[in-house]
């Protein structure tokens, strides 16, 4: 559902999407207005401010709010319709039906799984940069890529480079974990002039996307729900001798990733053990957050976190 009534309320302050003080005031008004969901019996969750829930007998309804878009989920159609009617009495809303699109992400659902992808968003991105007819590449980047050796300037402006990388970062965070490492690497050079080598790497990445537009995340129905994390790190892989941490998480067997990250460490690790330990620590922080989030979504689910690392020294250090 999409809420539209509050835009008139914030008109005098620049609307919901104004700037500076106007944005703060409009956001505050909207937050105060949407807090009325507590009166409807919706209870905010501890670890996610945009997630609300309500129990009606043996049924439960969940509500996610993002700015002026609301997503309802329930195990009972009648309970969901009841909450929807309460919201429509309070706000001017448009019922968009079953969830199909959200923030540029396409949702498809059947009896066994939910599939999400951003193929339409990626097609528009390729067309914007005249890469719609490019030859697909099989990998997102070449092996052992190093962007520090080339100083040849590119004809592409920094604004174009930053805009493109920003669009790819959004795709990476939402539906494409396979782009995570190379995009994180390219993000490290946003503050310096674009070189020809880095722009060639961006174009190769777009060629890879051209050949993988159909890639999706599939979340299968499973009987046992378990958070599993996998982490790793290189050692001194950057020119400044800093290492790169990486982790990913799944929820249940035979299902897609629910969280992933690749990031250069903020310290200089003095050994492979230290680099792996830092990556393991970051992965555990994410795992604890996911456990809390899953508890907020469904408190009846057993959500112990299992973490896997290929470094025996880091595991021993963590268990010490």
N, C-alpha and C positions, 0 to 999 in steps of 0.2 A: 504494500500500500504506500501511497505517496501523500504526504501531508502538505497542504497548500495554504491553509488559513493563516499561519503564523507569519507569512511574508508580508501581509498587510500590516500586521501588528508592528513589525520592525521597519516599516517604510521610512519613518522619520529619522532613523539612525543608519541608513545606508543599506538596509536589508541584511539577510543572512550572510551574504557574500561581499560585504563592504570591506573597509580597511581600517586598520589601527583601532581607535577608540570605538568607532561605529561597529566594528566586528565584535569587539568584546561585549558591548551592550546588547547587540542583537543575539549573540550566543547566550548571554545570561538570561535574557527574556525567554528564549526558546527552552533553555534548560529548566527554568522555573515553571514554564507551561507544561512541559512534558513530564515534570515530576508529579503531575496530577494522576499519573498511572498508579501511584501508590494508593490513591483513593479507590481505584478500581480493583484493588486486591493484588496488583502486580508488585512483586518485591524485587528490588535491585540486588544483584549478586555482589559478592565481596571482591572478586578479583577482576571483574570486567564491568566497567561503569555503564556500558551500553546494553547489557544483558539483563532482562527481567523475566521473572517466572511467576506462575500462579497455579495453585493446586485446586482442582474442583472435584471433590470426591476422590475417586481412584485415577482420575485423569490429570494431565499437566499440560500447560501451554507455555511456550517460550517466546519471548519477543526480543528482537535485536533492532536497535535504533542507530541509524547512521545519518546524521543531519536531519533531513526531512523524509527519509525513506525508512519504512518499518517492515520487517520480515517477521511473520508469525509462523510458528510450528507447533503442532499438537498431535497427540495420539487420538484425538476425538474431533471430528468435523464440527459437531454441535458446540463444543466448548470453544473452538477457534472462532466460530461465527458469533458466539456470544461476546467474546472479547472484541471482535471486529466492530460489532454494533455499538459497544460502549465507546470505542475510540471515535467512531463516526459521529456519535452524539456530541463528543467534546471538540473535535477538529473537523475541518472541511477536508475530506480525503477522497482519493480515487482508488478504487479497488482494482489492481492490475492482475488479479487472478493468481494462478499457480506460478511460483518463482521460475522465471526463465532467463532473466537478465539482471545483473546487479553490478554496477560500477564497471561496465565493459566486460564482465565475465558471463559466459553463457552456461546455463545449468540445464542438464538433461537427466531425467530420472525414470527408472523403470523399477520393477519389483525386486531386482537384485542389487542395483548399484546406483550411485549418483556420479555423473560425469561433469567435469567443469573444464572449460577451455577459453582461450582468448583469440581464436583464429581470426575473427572479424576485425578486432583491434589491430592485430599484427598485419593483416592485409592492408588496412588503411595506412599503417606506418610504412610499409614497403612502398606503397603508391606515393606517399608524400616525398620519399627520397628517391623516386625513380628506379626502384629495384623490383618492381612487380614481375618483370620478365627475366630476372637474373637466373643464372645457372646455379642450381642448388649445390651446396657443399655438404660433405658427409660428417664433418666434425665442426664444432663451434670455433675452434682455433687450432693453430699449428702446435706441434709438440715443443715444449721448452721455449715458449715465447718469452722474449725479453724486450721491453720497450725502452730501456735506458740507453741502448747503444746508438739509436738513430737520432740525428739532429736535423734531418732534412725537413724543412717546413712544408706544411700542406696548404693547399689553396682554400681549405674549408675553415670557416671562422669558428672561434671558440663557442659562440652562441649556438650555432647549428650542432656542434659536437655535444655540448651540454644538454641541449634539448633532446637529442636522440638518445643519449645515454640515460637521461631521466625517464623517458618513455620506456626504455628497456628495463630499467630498475623496477618499475611498477609491474611489468610482466613477470620479471624474475621472482618478485615477492609473492605474486598471486598464484601462478600456475606453471612456471617453468623452472624447476630446480636444476635442470641440465644447463642452464645459462648462468648459473650462480657464480662460478669461479671466474670466468672471463669478464663478466660485467663488473664484478668486484675489483678485478685487476684494472680495468679501464677507468673505473671511478677514481683511482688513485692519481690520475693525471688531469683532473678537471681544472686545476689552477694554473696549468702551464700551457703554452701554445701547442696547438695540434701538430704532430709530426706525421709524415707520410706513412710511416710504419703503423702507427696507431689507427690512422684512418683506414688503411688497408685491412687491419684487424677488425674494425667495425663493419666494413663491407663484407668481409668473410662471414662474420656473425649473422648479418642480414641474409646472406646466401644460405647459411645453415637453417635459419628460420624459414626461408622460402621452401625448403625441402621437408620441414617438420611442422607445417601449419596444422596438421591434423592431430598433433600430440595433445593428449588430455590427461588429467588426473582422474582416476577412477577409484571411488570409495565403495568397496564391496560390503554387503551385509555379512556380519560375522557373529558367531555365538560368543566368542571369548574376546574381550577388549583388553589389550595390554599396550602400554606405551613403551616402545622400544627405541632407544637412541644409539646412534653410531657416530663416533667422532674420530678425527685424525688430524695430523698437522705435519707440514713439512718443517724443515729446519733451515733458518737463514736463507730463505728463498728469494728475498728481496735484496736490492742493492744496499740498503741500509742495515742488512743483516737481521732484519726482523722476520719472524716466521708467520705462517698463515694457518689459522684455525679453520676447521670445517666440521659441521655436524648435520645430522638429519634425523627425523623421528617419524615413526609410523604408529598407527593405532589399530592393532589387530593384525591378523595374518592376511596375506594376499590382498593388500590394499595399498593405495598410494601414500606418498609422504604427506604429513600434515604440517611439518616445519622443517626448515633448512637454512643454512647460513654458511658463508665463506667470508672471513674477515682477517685482515692483517693484524697481528697482535701489537699491542701498544708498547710492549717491552722487548728488549733484546734477550732472547733465551740463550743461556750459556751451554746448553746441551740438548740433545734430542729428547731426553727425559723431561726436561723443564718445559720444552715446547709442547710436548704431548700432554703434560700435566695442566698447562694453561688451557689447552683446547678441551680437556676433560672437565675442567672447572666451569668453563663457559657452557658446555653441553649440559652439565648438571643443573645450572641455573635455569636454562630453558626447559629442562625436564620437569623441574619443580613447578614452574609456571604452568606448563601444560597439564600437570596433575591437578593443580588447583582449578584450572579452567574446566577440565573434564568433570571434576566434582561439582562445579557450579551448574554445568549442563545436566548432569545426571548423577545424583548422590548415591544411587544404588550400584553404580559400576565400580568394580574393583580396578583401581588404577595405579598399581605399583609401577615404578619406572625401572626398566632393565636397560643398563648402559653397556655398550660394547666398545672396546678399544684394542688396537693391535700392539700396544706398548705395555709389556709386562712390568717394566720399571715404573711407569706412570700409575699403573693399577696398584702395585705394591705401595707406592708413595701415598696414594689416595686412601688406602686401607690401613695405613700405619696410624 
